[in-house]
Amino acid sequence: MADRFPPCRSLLFVPGDRPDRCDKAMVAGADAVCVDLEDAVGPAAKAGARDSVAAFLAKWQEPAAIGAAPGHGRRPPVIVRVNDPGSEAGARDAASLTGGPRPDAFMIPKVAAAGEIVTAQQLLGEDVPLFPIIETAAGLENAVQIGAASPAVAALMFGGFDLSAELGAEPEWEPLLYARSRVVHAAALSGLDTIDMPSRDFRDVTRLRVEAEKARRLGFAGKVAIHPAQIPVIHEVFTPSAEEVEEARRIVEADRAAGGGAVSLDGRMVDRPVVEAAKRVLERAGQRP
């Protein structure tokens, strides 16, 4: 099921109670758009936000709206971050969003255990991809089980701000390195991508680039954006360069010519781990390995 959802280098967040921003997000060039009903919307505004999001989803299924999106009339996938499915607010989110046009996926906050994925499916539907956020100490401890909880899990999100608050740590790279590594490890065991937390100051492009490059080297497939201005940098970092793609293509072709056995290329040994890494580069570049 999760295979239906395309890889995301960038995932642009937008508040669900700001329909004007939701429409702008759809044409900002992000790989996916996440409309937020949780933290970005205060308790008094949630009812109105649900109505706005339902209208937004209906609008962006119309041909005229889709034609306005970049990418030859293909709108970006829409994810809705709901409130905790076990809460009253989460139940109201589900009632509002499962009776009419539905998003392409749901994002589930503060997932602490695998059973919460089952609860989310029962509430939101068995046939929709889910993006669990690992942002609690319990969720970090159970990340492997959460990633393997259901074929509906499309990727694991790293929620560093809430997690750092619970741990009593600073939301910086070094204090959260272990947590990031653990989530990447958990995702890899289930063949999932991992998407990194946003960079908090959207005006600091230098910091964004540094964070994104570190995340990519650690194994993340993409990063959350909180402003359209962040998208070009994120795409640049998480898109393989032409040189990387060419090198990966040569490795895969050499492996194919050798029939899967070890082979030397440019004086270095090409074995199975090298080939698999090259295939991932080609997949990230949108090419068939």
N, C-alpha and C positions, 0 to 999 in steps of 0.2 A: 504493500500500500504506500509506504513512504517513498518508494521509488518513483511515484508520480510527481513528487515535488522536486523541482530543479535545484541544483546547488546554488547557494547564496554567498556571494562575496560580500554583499552589502545588504543590510536589512534596516530600512529607514523607519524609525518609530515616529508616531504622530498621535496626539491626544484624540480620543474618541469624541470629545465634546467640542471639537473645532472642525466642523465640516469643511470650512474653507481651506484649512491646512491639509485635510485628507485628500481633497481634489488635487492640490498642488503636489502632494507627495507622489501621486500616481504618475506624474509627468516629470519627476525629478531625475529619473534615470537609475534608480535603485533596482537591484535584482529582485527584491521583494519589499512590500510595505507592511508594517505591523501597526494596526490601529489599536490603541490601548484603552481598555476599560478599567484597568486596575489602578496602579499608582498615579497615573497622570490625571485621573478624574476624581475629584473630591466626592464624598458621600452624598452631598446634596445635589450634585450634578449627574449622578450615575443614571437615573431614570431617563433624563433627557438625552444623555449620551447614547443609551441603547437605541432610542428612536432614531437618532442621527446616524448611527452606524448601520442600522437596518436599511435606512433610506440610501445611504452611501453604497452599500452592497448591491442594492437593486439597480441603482443608477449605473454602476460600472459593469453591469452585465448587458447593458444596452449597446448596440452596434455603434451609435454615434459617440458614446463615451470611449469605447475601446479604440475607435479610430483616432481619438485625440492623444492616445498614449504613444510614446516613442517605441521604436522597434517594429515598424511596419504593421501597426494595428494590433500588436500583442501587448495587452496590459500586463504589468507585473503581478505576480500572485499576491493575494491579500491574506494576511494572517491577523486574527483578532486575539489579543491577549485578554482573556477573561479573568474575573476574580476567582479565588479559590473555589473549585467546583463543589467542595464540601460546605461552603458557606451559603448564607441566604442570598448574598449578592451574586455569587456564582450561579445559583439556581435560576435567578432572574435573568442573568446573562443568557443562559442556555435557552430559557423559554422564549426570549426575544429573538434569538439568532438561529434557532433550529426549525422554525415553522415556515420560513420564507427563504429568500436567497441566502445561501451560506457562504462563509469565507472559504478560501482554499485550504486553510489549516487553522488550528487553534493553538495558542501558546498558553501553557499552564504554569502559573507562578508557584514558587516555593514548594516544589515537589520534594517530599521528604522520604517517600518509600514507593516501591513498585505498585502497591495496591492503589495508590492515588491515580495512577494511569488507568487502571481498570475502572475506577469511579468516574474519571473524566470521560472515558468512552461510553459508559452507560448513560451519562448525562448529555453528552454532545454528539453522540453517534459513533457507531462502530467503523464507519467507512471514511473518516476524515483524518488526515495526518495531524500529529501532535508534536509540539515543540516544548518539552519540559525544561524549566529553568532550574539549574542547580545553584541555589543561592542561600542554603541553610547548612548548618553543620551536619544535621541528619541526612540531608540530601547528598552532601559530599561523601559521607560514609557509605551511602547506599547507591552511589552513582552507577555502579556496574549493573545492579539489579534494575534500576530505573531504565537504563539504556536498552536492556533486554526484555523489558516488561511486555512489549507488544510490537507486532509488525507496523503498527500505526506510528510509532516513534520515528520522526523524520530526521531529527538532529538534536543534539544537546546544546542548550544555551548556558553560557557561564555568566551568572549574575554576581559580579564581584562586589557591588556596593552593599547590598543587603548582607552578603556573606561576611564581608569585612567588619560590618557593624556587629554581627553576632559573635565573631571571633575576637573582637576587640583589637583588630589589626587596622593598619592604614590601607586605604584602597589604592595602593601603589604596586608596581610590578614585583619587587622583591618579596614583600610580605605575602603576596598571593601566588607566588610561583608554584608552590606545592599544590595548591588547590587547582590551579589551571592544569597542571600536569596530570593530576588525578582524573579530572573530567575528560581530558584528551584520551587518556588511557581507557577509561570506561567506554567512551564512544567508539574507539578503535576495536574493542572486543566485540561490538555488535555491528561493525562496519558502517558507523554513522559519522557524519561530519560534526564539528564543534564550532560554534559561533561565539566570538569573544564579546565581552562587555564593551560599552561605549567609552570613548574618551570624553571626560566630563566638560572640557572647555572647547566648544566647537570652533572657537577662533584661533586656537593654538594648533596650527597645521603641523608644526615641527614635532610636537609631542604626539599627535595622532600618528604620524608616519613611523616614529620610533616604536610606539606601542604595537602598531599593526605589523611591522616587520618582525618584532620579537614574537608576536603571536603566530605569525606564519611559520617561523622557524620551529616553534614548539609543536606545530601540528594543527593549528586552527585553520579552518577553511574560509573564514570570513569574520566580519566585525559589525556590530551594531552601529548605526549612524543616528545621531539625534538632530542633525541639520543637513539639508541637501548639499551644503558646501563641503561636507566631509566625504561625499561619495566618490569624487574623482581620485582622491588619495587612496581610499580603501581599494578601489578597483585596480589602481596601478600596482599596489603592493601584492594583492592576491591574484593577479593575472600573470601567468608565466610570460617571460620575455620571449621575443622571437628566437634568441639564441638558446634559451632553455628548451623551447619547443623543438628546435632543430636537433639539439643534442639528444633529447628524449626519443625523437623519431629514429635517429640513427641507432640508438641502443636497442629499441624494439625490433627494428629490421634486422640487426645483427643477430639478435636472439632467435628470431624467426628462421633466419637462414641456417643457424646452427641446430635447428630442430629442438631447441629448448635446453641444450647442453651449455656448459660454460664456454665462453669465447673471449678472446682478447680484442679490445678495440682501443686504438690509439695508445697502446702500451699498458693498458690496465684491464684487469679481469672484470668481465661482465657476468655476474651470477644472478640468481633469482631475486634477491633483495634489490639489486640495482635495477633489474627489469621492472619489478613491481613499482618502484619509485618513479621510473620513467613513464609508466602507464598512467600513474596518478597525475603527472604533469600534463600529459596529453588530455586527460579527462577534464582537468581544470581549465584547459585552453579550449574546451568544446570540440575536441577532435577524437576520432575513433582510434583507440590504441592498435 
